[in-house]
Amino acid sequence: MSGCNRVLKMLALAAGLGGALNVTAALHAGDVAPPFVAEAALSGKQFTFDLAEALKKGPVVLYFYPKAFTSGCTVEAHNFAEASDRFKALGATVLGMSNDDIGTLKKFSVKECRNKFAVAADHGARVMKKYDAVLPASTDVADRISYVIAPNGLVIYVYASLSPDGHVENTLHAIEQWKDGTAH
């Protein structure tokens, strides 16, 4: 079992969930995405990420993950890095977010995100709380949830799964459908 998944399972057990985590997101397609500004890192360099500014360029994939450098979160970062050219071709910005400190995320942005997309520090879990992306039985660990946000600020797709698999393909497909006008 991966380190990240072990932590998630322990939190679930502590919450009396018997290890079965039911991942749900409060935000749904059609909801307004809460605006935020956060410290972020890309290629080891720190900058300020502003959702409103990013949306002026196109859709944003905002994915929450529990902890940098754990196995599941590393797999997910690699998957997003490998698909970064596909996201760019669709005009989309990818941003990963966790409650890790910016120093850790500078390193994570280079090593695991492979300098392909930014990751943001969510100090005090304030953004993840607005997006209802906090792991059950926790107050400051992100659940694994991916949101696709259209340039008009509306959530157009939500994918919630503790598995790192599926987040990239599902969000790519949602953006393709949105661009084609076939999104539900």
C-alpha positions in Angstrom: 0.0 0.0 0.0 1.4 3.4 -0.9 2.4 5.9 1.8 -0.3 8.3 0.7 -3.0 5.6 0.6 -1.8 4.3 4.0 -2.4 7.8 5.5 -5.8 8.0 3.9 -6.8 4.6 5.2 -5.6 5.4 8.7 -7.7 8.6 8.6 -10.7 6.7 7.4 -10.3 4.1 10.1 -9.9 6.8 12.7 -13.1 8.3 11.5 -14.9 5.0 11.9 -15.3 4.5 8.2 -13.7 1.1 8.2 -11.2 2.0 5.6 -13.9 2.6 3.0 -13.7 6.2 2.0 -16.7 7.6 0.1 -15.2 10.6 -1.8 -17.8 13.2 -2.6 -17.4 16.9 -3.6 -19.8 19.6 -2.6 -19.2 21.6 -5.7 -21.0 20.3 -8.8 -21.0 21.1 -12.5 -22.7 24.4 -12.8 -21.5 25.8 -9.5 -19.4 29.0 -9.3 -15.8 28.1 -8.6 -14.6 30.1 -5.5 -11.9 32.6 -6.5 -8.5 32.4 -4.8 -5.0 33.6 -4.9 -2.2 31.3 -3.7 1.6 30.9 -3.5 2.6 28.5 -6.2 5.7 27.0 -7.8 6.6 26.1 -11.4 10.0 24.7 -12.3 11.2 25.5 -8.8 10.3 29.1 -9.0 7.7 30.7 -6.7 5.0 32.9 -8.0 1.4 34.0 -7.2 -1.4 32.1 -8.8 -4.6 34.0 -9.3 -7.5 31.8 -10.5 -9.3 34.8 -12.1 -6.2 35.7 -14.1 -5.7 32.1 -15.2 -9.3 31.8 -16.4 -8.7 34.8 -18.7 -6.5 32.4 -20.7 -8.8 29.4 -20.8 -10.1 26.6 -18.6 -8.3 25.6 -15.5 -7.9 22.1 -14.1 -7.6 22.4 -10.3 -6.7 19.2 -8.7 -6.3 18.6 -5.0 -4.0 16.0 -3.7 -3.1 14.9 -0.1 0.7 15.2 0.2 3.7 15.9 -2.0 6.2 13.1 -2.5 3.9 10.3 -1.4 3.5 7.5 -3.9 -0.1 8.1 -5.1 0.5 11.9 -5.3 3.7 11.3 -7.2 1.9 9.0 -9.7 -0.8 11.7 -10.2 1.8 14.4 -10.7 3.6 12.3 -13.3 0.4 11.6 -15.1 -0.5 15.3 -15.3 3.1 16.1 -16.4 2.9 13.5 -19.2 -0.4 15.0 -20.4 0.7 18.6 -20.1 1.1 19.1 -23.9 -2.4 17.8 -24.4 -3.8 20.3 -21.8 -1.9 23.1 -23.4 -3.2 22.2 -26.9 -6.7 22.6 -25.4 -5.8 26.0 -23.9 -6.0 24.7 -20.4 -4.0 25.5 -17.3 -3.3 22.7 -14.8 -2.8 23.5 -11.1 -2.2 21.0 -8.3 -2.9 22.0 -4.8 -2.1 20.6 -1.3 -1.4 21.9 2.2 2.3 21.4 1.7 4.6 24.4 2.3 5.9 26.4 -0.7 9.5 25.1 -0.1 8.3 21.5 -0.5 6.3 22.4 -3.6 9.2 24.2 -5.3 11.0 20.8 -5.1 7.9 18.8 -6.1 7.3 21.1 -9.1 10.7 20.2 -10.5 11.1 16.5 -9.5 7.6 15.1 -9.8 5.7 17.7 -11.9 8.7 17.7 -14.2 8.6 21.5 -14.7 5.4 21.0 -16.7 2.7 22.6 -14.5 2.3 24.6 -11.3 1.5 23.4 -7.8 0.1 25.7 -5.1 0.4 25.8 -1.3 -2.9 26.0 0.5 -1.9 27.5 3.8 -4.5 26.6 6.5 -6.5 24.5 3.9 -8.6 27.6 3.1 -9.0 26.9 -0.6 -9.6 23.2 -0.1 -12.4 24.1 2.4 -14.0 26.4 -0.1 -14.0 23.6 -2.7 -15.0 21.0 -0.1 -11.9 19.1 -0.9 -10.8 18.2 2.6 -10.3 14.5 3.4 -13.0 13.2 5.7 -11.7 13.0 9.3 -9.1 15.7 8.6 -9.0 19.4 8.8 -6.0 20.1 6.7 -5.3 17.2 4.3 -6.7 17.4 0.8 -8.9 14.8 -0.7 -8.1 13.7 -4.2 -10.6 15.7 -6.3 -10.2 17.3 -9.7 -12.2 20.2 -10.9 -12.4 21.6 -14.4 -13.4 25.3 -14.4 -14.5 27.2 -17.5 -13.3 30.7 -18.3 -16.6 32.1 -17.1 -15.8 30.7 -13.6 -18.3 27.9 -13.5 -17.3 24.3 -12.6 -17.9 22.2 -15.7 -16.6 18.8 -14.3 -15.8 17.2 -11.0 -13.9 13.9 -10.6 -13.4 12.5 -7.1 -11.4 9.3 -6.5 -8.7 8.4 -4.0 -6.9 6.6 -6.9 -4.5 8.8 -8.8 -5.7 7.0 -12.0 -8.4 8.5 -14.0 -8.0 12.2 -13.1 -6.0 13.1 -16.2 -8.1 11.3 -18.8 -11.4 12.4 -17.2 -10.4 16.1 -17.0 -9.0 16.0 -20.5 -12.2 14.5 -21.8 -14.3 17.1 -20.0 -12.3 19.9 -21.6 -12.6 18.3 -25.0 -16.4 18.0 -24.6 -16.6 21.6 -23.4 -14.6 22.9 -26.4 -16.7 20.9 -28.8 -19.9 22.1 -27.1 -20.9 18.6 -26.2 -20.5 18.9 -22.4 -23.6 17.9 -20.5 
